[in-house]
Amino acid sequence: MIDLPAHRLAGKRAFIPGAAGGLGAAMARLFARHGARVFLTDIDGDGARAQAAAINTEHGTTVAWAAAQNVREEAPWPQLLEQAAQTVGGLSVLVNNAGIDALGGVENLGTKDWQRVMGVNVEAVYFGCKYALPWLKQNQPGAIINLSSMAAYKVDPDYTVYNASKAAVASLSKSVAIDYARQRLAIRCNSIHPAFIRTGIVEPFFQQLGEEGEAIRKLTRGNPMRRLGEPDDMAYAALYLASDESRFVTAAELRVDGVGGVMRALRTRIKTLDSGVRRNDEPMSDPVSGKPPLRLAVHPPTRHPGGSQQPNGWSSRDPVTFKLHKITRPPCPSSTASSVSRPAPKAWSNAAISTSSKKPFPDSRTAKS
Ligand SMILES: NC(=O)c1ccc[n+]([C@@H]2O[C@H](COP(=O)([O-])OP(=O)(O)OC[C@H]3O[C@@H](n4cnc5c(N)ncnc54)[C@H](O)[C@@H]3O)[C@@H](O)[C@H]2O)c1
């Protein structure tokens, strides 16, 4: 049993880019309350300095420092980290928090926007890890915390580059984690995956979705807690990952999302089945007889042993075996779960559906050959 000290980060020295507001500022505040010395940076240098000043006022002494930084620019990173280390007395925690987004699908997203978002959200995380690691090695145990998102798992429409960038952050974090664990160094790397929190990055959604109640309703759809996250929800997650309480936690993807990641997929699937909306892996009608749609009672899906377990319980990339408990089409002599052997129409011919007897649905292409 570990006794949690009041100052869970006593002796820690944290470098937090993107700390002029939102989650970064909340983390800096909480880290300082728990005994850490914090160095805040942001492209909005004045904003970062204002946050540091507020922290110092709260503590009545200097525990926070700040500087302007554009995380996209590689050259200043080493010098800034050295400045921070000298100021706060070494570095043991890096929080790669700065992040931006851009709307657009692949065709209408400008290449410059793609590069800008990937530059801040991914390349800068790589810079941060690369140049902070020598300092973390000198100040073990060390921790890197990278801000990913639930968008790493559940892609939102018209959010191409953000979705891709946050998936990259999750993967990059695990890569760092494994490499340093293998070196037997006490340096851990984890990613945090927040759901929606009302900060600067989400504000445009409120403008687009209009009236506040409606915006919250839409942004929390599928979340049984029916609320947005708060910056402190993420700050407490980061506090745990920065502290030695999480000393055996590395390469973890910490979802802080009010169960939303699980619920949304479940609701979507129920809705899909009940409304008769055709899913691309669900046969809707008998192609030979033209009989009414074959409705599958498919709860719960079973993953193939090799399939990855996604937090939302569903990924179209995963092969899934459906157990056909029941077929609700009007009975006909051959309509049992194990006798579904009609040739499939081309539209769903290559669907990855298997029966409970593990026989794959017939594929019209293989049937021909
Ligand atoms: N708020 C959410 O709903 C949410 C959800 C999932 C993930 N996240 C992630 O959390 C992190 C923090 O976001 P937030 O919610 O606090 O948003 P925010 O917009 O309030 O904060 C982001 C900060 O990053 C700074 N920044 C932007 N570009 C920068 C650059 N080039 N160099 C240095 N600083 C730069 C901004 O000035 C801002 O202070 C981001 O990585 C974001 O993607 C947020």
The ligand as an SDF file (V2000), in Angstrom:
LIG
                    3D

 44 48  0  0  0  0  0  0  0  0999 V2000
   -9.8860   20.3300  -25.1740 N   0  0  0  0  0  0  0  0  0  0  0  0
  -10.2030   19.1590  -25.6600 C   0  0  0  0  0  0  0  0  0  0  0  0
  -11.3800   18.8220  -25.8260 O   0  0  0  0  0  0  0  0  0  0  0  0
   -9.1030   18.1940  -26.0230 C   0  0  0  0  0  0  0  0  0  0  0  0
   -9.4820   16.8810  -26.3130 C   0  0  0  0  0  0  0  0  0  0  0  0
   -8.4960   15.9780  -26.6640 C   0  0  0  0  0  0  0  0  0  0  0  0
   -7.1700   16.3590  -26.7080 C   0  0  0  0  0  0  0  0  0  0  0  0
   -6.8340   17.6480  -26.4250 N   0  0  0  0  0  0  0  0  0  0  0  0
   -5.4050   18.0100  -26.5120 C   0  0  0  0  0  0  0  0  0  0  0  0
   -4.9910   18.6270  -25.3130 O   0  0  0  0  0  0  0  0  0  0  0  0
   -3.9070   19.5040  -25.5950 C   0  0  0  0  0  0  0  0  0  0  0  0
   -4.1750   20.8370  -24.9360 C   0  0  0  0  0  0  0  0  0  0  0  0
   -5.2710   21.4550  -25.5980 O   0  0  0  0  0  0  0  0  0  0  0  0
   -6.2790   22.4240  -24.8530 P   0  0  0  0  0  0  0  0  0  0  0  0
   -7.5630   21.7370  -24.7930 O   0  0  0  0  0  0  0  0  0  0  0  0
   -5.6880   22.9330  -23.6150 O   0  0  0  0  0  0  0  0  0  0  0  0
   -6.3940   23.5580  -25.9630 O   0  0  0  0  0  0  0  0  0  0  0  0
   -5.9260   25.0840  -25.8950 P   0  0  0  0  0  0  0  0  0  0  0  0
   -6.1260   25.5940  -27.2580 O   0  0  0  0  0  0  0  0  0  0  0  0
   -6.5950   25.7590  -24.7700 O   0  0  0  0  0  0  0  0  0  0  0  0
   -4.3810   24.9880  -25.5390 O   0  0  0  0  0  0  0  0  0  0  0  0
   -3.3920   24.6830  -26.4890 C   0  0  0  0  0  0  0  0  0  0  0  0
   -2.2280   25.5880  -26.2210 C   0  0  0  0  0  0  0  0  0  0  0  0
   -1.2100   25.2710  -27.1680 O   0  0  0  0  0  0  0  0  0  0  0  0
   -0.6370   26.4920  -27.5800 C   0  0  0  0  0  0  0  0  0  0  0  0
    0.0090   26.3420  -28.8880 N   0  0  0  0  0  0  0  0  0  0  0  0
   -0.5780   26.2040  -30.0930 C   0  0  0  0  0  0  0  0  0  0  0  0
    0.3590   26.1330  -31.0500 N   0  0  0  0  0  0  0  0  0  0  0  0
    1.5600   26.2050  -30.4270 C   0  0  0  0  0  0  0  0  0  0  0  0
    2.8950   26.1980  -30.8800 C   0  0  0  0  0  0  0  0  0  0  0  0
    3.1960   26.0920  -32.1840 N   0  0  0  0  0  0  0  0  0  0  0  0
    3.8900   26.2830  -29.9790 N   0  0  0  0  0  0  0  0  0  0  0  0
    3.6090   26.4170  -28.6660 C   0  0  0  0  0  0  0  0  0  0  0  0
    2.3600   26.4550  -28.1760 N   0  0  0  0  0  0  0  0  0  0  0  0
    1.3460   26.3520  -29.0520 C   0  0  0  0  0  0  0  0  0  0  0  0
   -1.7970   27.4580  -27.6400 C   0  0  0  0  0  0  0  0  0  0  0  0
   -1.3750   28.8090  -27.6270 O   0  0  0  0  0  0  0  0  0  0  0  0
   -2.5870   27.0640  -26.4090 C   0  0  0  0  0  0  0  0  0  0  0  0
   -2.1900   27.8060  -25.2730 O   0  0  0  0  0  0  0  0  0  0  0  0
   -3.7850   19.5620  -27.1100 C   0  0  0  0  0  0  0  0  0  0  0  0
   -2.7420   18.7270  -27.5320 O   0  0  0  0  0  0  0  0  0  0  0  0
   -5.1180   19.0330  -27.5840 C   0  0  0  0  0  0  0  0  0  0  0  0
   -5.0530   18.4660  -28.8640 O   0  0  0  0  0  0  0  0  0  0  0  0
   -7.7800   18.5700  -26.0660 C   0  0  0  0  0  0  0  0  0  0  0  0
  1  2  1  0
  2  3  2  0
  2  4  1  0
  4  5  1  0
  4 44  2  0
  5  6  2  0
  6  7  1  0
  7  8  2  0
  8  9  1  0
  8 44  1  0
  9 10  1  0
  9 42  1  0
 10 11  1  0
 11 12  1  0
 11 40  1  0
 12 13  1  0
 13 14  1  0
 14 15  2  0
 14 16  1  0
 14 17  1  0
 17 18  1  0
 18 19  2  0
 18 20  1  0
 18 21  1  0
 21 22  1  0
 22 23  1  0
 23 24  1  0
 23 38  1  0
 24 25  1  0
 25 26  1  0
 25 36  1  0
 26 27  1  0
 26 35  1  0
 27 28  2  0
 28 29  1  0
 29 30  1  0
 29 35  2  0
 30 31  1  0
 30 32  2  0
 32 33  1  0
 33 34  2  0
 34 35  1  0
 36 37  1  0
 36 38  1  0
 38 39  1  0
 40 41  1  0
 40 42  1  0
 42 43  1  0
M  CHG  2   8   1  16  -1
M  END
$$$$
